[in-house]
Every structure is written in C-alpha cells, then in structure tokens.
Amino acid sequence: METNIIHTALDNLKKNTGIAGVVIAREGKGIDAEVEFQFENGKELFVVEVKREIRNHQLDKIKQMAEKNRNFLLIANTIFPKIKEELRKEGIAYLDAAGNIFLKTAKTNIWIEGHKKEKTEKEKINRAFTATGLRVIYLFLIDNELVNETQRRIAEEAGIALGNINYIINGLREQEFLIEKGKKQYQLINKNNLLEKWTGAYEEKLKPALYIGNFRFAKAEDEKNWKQLLLKPEQTFWGGEPAGDLITQYLAPEIFTLYTEETRNELIKNYRIVPANEGNIKVYNKFWKDRETFNETIVHPLLAYTDLMNTGNSRCIETAKLIYDRYLKESI
C-alpha cells in the first residue's frame, strides 16, 4: 500500500476542507485499506484502492472493484481530468493527493476541485519516459535483444538523435527496468510493469505528438466495407480497433485508427476520407522505421494492444487481452 499517497491526500483534504479521514488497515481482505470519514452528518466507512496514477486502461478493473465493494474510494497521487470525468460519470468516488474529492453516497454528496499539490522538491525528469524515450522503449519491448546493440544502431532504429540513447538507458536502469549482466551487457526486466507504464505514457506523451487529424468516410458504405480498403503496404497501417478486429475477429470497430507516412492529400485521394473534426477516423504519423509489424497493413500487436487498452472500453480491453495472450505474453 502506498501509505504516503493516502496520508498526503487525507492531510490535504483536511487542510483544504476540514473533512477528516482516518486510515484503518485491513490486511488479508484483498484491499489496500479502509478509511473512515467524519462528515457533518456523521461517519462513513470506505473501502480504498490506492494508485500512483490512473490511466484509461485501468478504468475497467476499477469499475469492477467499485461494483464489488460498497462505498468504494479510489485514492491516487494523480488523477487526470478526463479520468475524473469518467469516474464521476460512473459514480465512483475518488480523492487525489492535492485533496480534490468526489463522492456520492446515500448520506453524503461532495465534489471539490481546484486544489494543487505543493511540490516539496523539484522532480527529476526521467528521460526514458519522454516522447523520445518512449520510441526506444517500444523497440525494446518488441525486441528484448536490441538493448545490447550499439547506441548508434538503437538510435537509427528509433529514428532519434544518438545523444539521447545514454540518457534513456540510464533512465531505465534508475527505474529498475534494465540491469547490467556483464561488461556492457544489459537485460530488460520487470517487463510487465514496463509495458503498463509505456501504455499510459504513450497515450499521454507520444501519441498526441503524432496526431495528424480526424477524418470520416466520404460515404456510409465505405465505413461498412472498411475491410475492403486497400492500404498502401508499409506506408499506412490499421491500429486500435480495426487492428484489434483484424487480429482477433472479436471486435466491431467504432473508432478507426490509422498510422501513416502518407500526406493528408494522399489519404483523401487514396481512401476516400475527408477531414472532419468529429470524424471517427483518427490519423497519426507512423513513428517506427523498419521494425516488425503484424503484417504490411496492421501495426505490431504491441501497439494494437496499447491503443485498445487506452480506450477504457470494456470490449476493447477484452480484445487487447486476447492479443496479449496470443502474441505478447511469451516475450513480455
């Protein structure tokens, strides 16, 4: 249990609102803790799950926990605004480290936002989890042996400047995802945790930088017959929900993700799609060079898994888990 997170959150809640909460540890019950709050109308007890950060791909599990536990409360160091919005929509109580809180029970209804956590010291930036570093981690997760190639080779594969590689390697070592086996020999470890961290960081830091725009199909029948669309091999790839459907035959896509090297005009001409701010085709720049993909027009299962997990949609997450079990489990 991240006791520092829970106590920081409760201390800031009391300082900002006067609401007092007491931690009651309950070992062996499959939960992190219970917290008893003293409200104006009396005391209430909450079952608590503690996290450092909450990402879209974790929402499905959190919803299941909330369904199983009466008066469930999520406490996290950081909860991003869109995640908070989703939690409120589902009626799931949360408290962040700054003391911002939402909860709604039969007796109590509270929603407080706007407080910021005080920083006691300047946080050190880990270069492994910048947008540049995430390109390298992606390659390492696909090919574990790449960590022992020359830094020049790694930089060429990732399409980044050579000077970044040493910082990224050191960042992975600092967070115990990379260990030294011998003289200048490394091994990737804690790969499941690294995949989970990469999945969240990709959605927050790298994917937005790749965004080209939203489009829609010019004709309704084109969307219905999307599988007949002939993508340019090695240039444009299905990601997200279409990739999930093509890989597993388990999902009917609603949002269509494309990764491409083609220009906007080429996309419009070749695939009969048109720019639309609210369109359900989301197009991103292809960020890998010559690494393995599922085939000539479908992204690697790792990227398909990541896109699907980050939707927060239960059916997409089920599809992502199928992809993980079939194509990633042995190497991760």
Residue pairs with C-beta under 8 A, 6 or more apart in sequence:
1 25
1 32
1 33
1 50
2 32
2 50
2 51
2 52
2 77
3 23
5 50
5 51
5 52
5 75
5 76
5 77
5 97
6 23
6 32
6 33
6 35
6 48
6 50
6 75
7 23
8 77
8 97
8 117
9 75
9 95
9 96
9 97
9 98
9 99
10 20
10 21
10 23
10 35
10 95
11 99
12 97
12 98
12 99
12 115
12 117
13 19
13 21
13 95
13 99
13 101
14 20
14 21
14 99
15 99
16 99
16 112
16 115
17 99
17 101
17 112
19 37
19 38
19 39
19 101
19 110
20 37
20 38
21 35
21 36
21 37
21 38
22 35
22 36
22 38
23 33
23 34
23 35
24 33
24 34
24 35
24 36
24 45
25 33
25 34
26 33
26 34
31 47
31 48
31 49
31 69
32 48
32 49
32 50
33 48
33 50
34 45
34 46
34 47
34 48
35 45
35 46
35 48
35 73
35 75
36 43
36 44
36 45
36 46
37 43
37 44
37 45
37 46
37 108
39 107
39 108
41 107
41 108
42 107
44 71
44 105
44 107
44 108
45 71
46 71
46 72
46 73
46 93
46 103
47 69
47 70
47 71
47 72
47 73
48 73
48 74
48 75
49 62
49 65
49 72
49 73
49 74
49 75
50 75
50 76
51 58
51 74
51 75
51 76
51 77
52 76
52 77
52 78
53 76
53 77
53 78
53 79
53 80
53 200
54 62
54 74
54 76
54 78
54 79
54 80
54 83
55 83
55 199
55 200
55 203
55 204
55 310
56 83
56 200
56 203
56 309
56 310
56 311
56 312
57 196
57 199
57 200
57 309
57 310
57 312
57 317
57 320
59 83
59 86
59 87
59 312
60 312
60 314
60 317
62 74
62 87
62 92
63 90
63 92
65 72
66 72
66 74
66 90
66 91
66 92
71 93
71 105
72 92
72 93
73 93
73 94
73 95
73 103
74 87
74 92
74 93
74 94
74 95
75 94
75 95
75 96
76 94
76 95
76 96
76 97
77 96
77 97
78 96
78 97
79 87
79 94
79 96
79 100
80 204
84 94
84 100
84 102
84 113
86 312
87 93
87 94
87 102
88 102
88 111
91 104
93 101
93 102
93 103
93 104
93 105
94 101
94 102
94 103
95 101
95 103
96 117
97 117
98 115
98 116
98 117
99 112
99 115
100 112
100 113
100 114
100 115
101 110
101 111
101 112
102 110
102 111
102 112
103 109
103 110
104 110
126 133
126 171
126 174
126 175
127 133
127 164
127 167
127 168
127 170
127 171
128 136
128 137
128 167
128 168
128 169
128 170
128 171
128 172
128 174
128 175
128 177
129 137
129 171
129 197
129 201
129 205
130 205
131 205
131 206
131 209
132 160
132 164
132 168
133 164
133 167
133 168
133 171
134 198
134 201
134 202
134 205
134 206
135 158
135 159
135 160
135 206
135 287
135 288
136 154
136 158
136 160
136 164
136 165
136 168
137 168
137 172
137 194
137 198
138 158
138 198
138 202
138 287
138 288
138 302
138 303
139 146
139 154
139 157
139 158
139 288
139 291
140 146
140 147
140 172
140 188
141 188
141 191
141 194
141 195
141 198
141 302
141 332
142 291
142 292
142 300
142 302
143 291
143 292
144 187
144 188
144 191
144 331
146 153
146 154
146 157
147 154
147 169
147 178
147 186
147 187
147 188
148 184
148 185
148 186
149 157
151 162
151 165
151 166
151 169
152 162
154 165
155 161
155 162
155 164
155 165
156 289
157 289
157 290
157 291
158 289
159 287
159 288
159 289
169 178
169 186
172 178
172 188
172 194
173 179
173 180
176 189
176 190
177 188
177 189
177 190
177 191
177 193
177 194
178 186
178 187
178 188
178 189
179 186
179 187
179 189
180 186
181 187
188 194
191 331
191 332
192 332
195 302
195 328
195 332
198 306
199 305
199 306
199 309
199 310
200 310
202 306
202 310
203 306
203 310
206 287
207 284
210 259
210 284
210 285
210 287
211 282
211 283
211 284
211 285
212 260
212 264
212 283
212 284
212 285
213 264
213 275
213 283
214 275
214 276
214 277
214 278
214 279
214 280
214 281
214 282
214 283
215 267
215 268
215 273
215 274
215 275
215 276
215 279
215 281
215 283
216 273
216 274
216 276
216 279
216 280
216 281
217 223
217 226
217 272
217 273
217 281
218 272
218 273
218 274
219 272
222 229
222 272
222 273
223 256
223 280
226 242
226 253
226 256
227 246
229 271
231 237
231 238
231 258
231 271
231 297
232 262
232 270
233 296
233 297
234 296
235 260
235 261
235 262
235 286
236 258
236 259
236 260
236 261
236 262
236 267
236 271
236 286
236 297
237 243
237 258
237 259
237 260
237 286
237 293
237 297
237 298
237 299
238 246
238 256
238 257
238 258
238 297
238 298
238 299
239 257
239 258
239 259
239 284
239 299
239 303
239 304
239 307
240 253
240 255
240 256
240 257
240 282
240 304
240 307
240 308
240 311
241 251
241 253
241 254
241 255
241 256
241 257
241 307
241 308
241 311
241 316
241 319
242 253
242 256
242 257
243 257
243 294
243 298
243 299
243 303
243 304
243 307
244 250
244 251
244 253
244 304
244 307
244 308
244 316
244 319
244 320
244 323
245 251
245 252
245 253
245 319
246 294
246 298
247 294
247 298
247 301
247 304
247 323
247 327
248 319
248 322
248 323
248 326
250 318
250 319
250 322
251 315
251 316
251 319
254 280
255 280
255 281
255 282
255 311
256 280
256 281
256 282
257 281
257 282
257 283
257 284
257 307
258 267
258 281
258 282
258 283
258 284
259 283
259 284
259 285
259 286
259 287
259 299
259 303
260 267
260 283
260 284
260 285
260 286
261 285
261 286
262 270
264 275
267 273
267 283
268 274
268 275
273 279
273 281
288 300
291 300
292 300
293 299
293 300
294 300
294 301
294 304
298 304
299 307
301 323
301 326
301 327
301 328
302 328
304 320
304 323
305 320
305 323
305 324
305 328
306 320
308 316
308 317
308 319
308 320
308 323
309 316
309 317
309 320
311 317
324 332
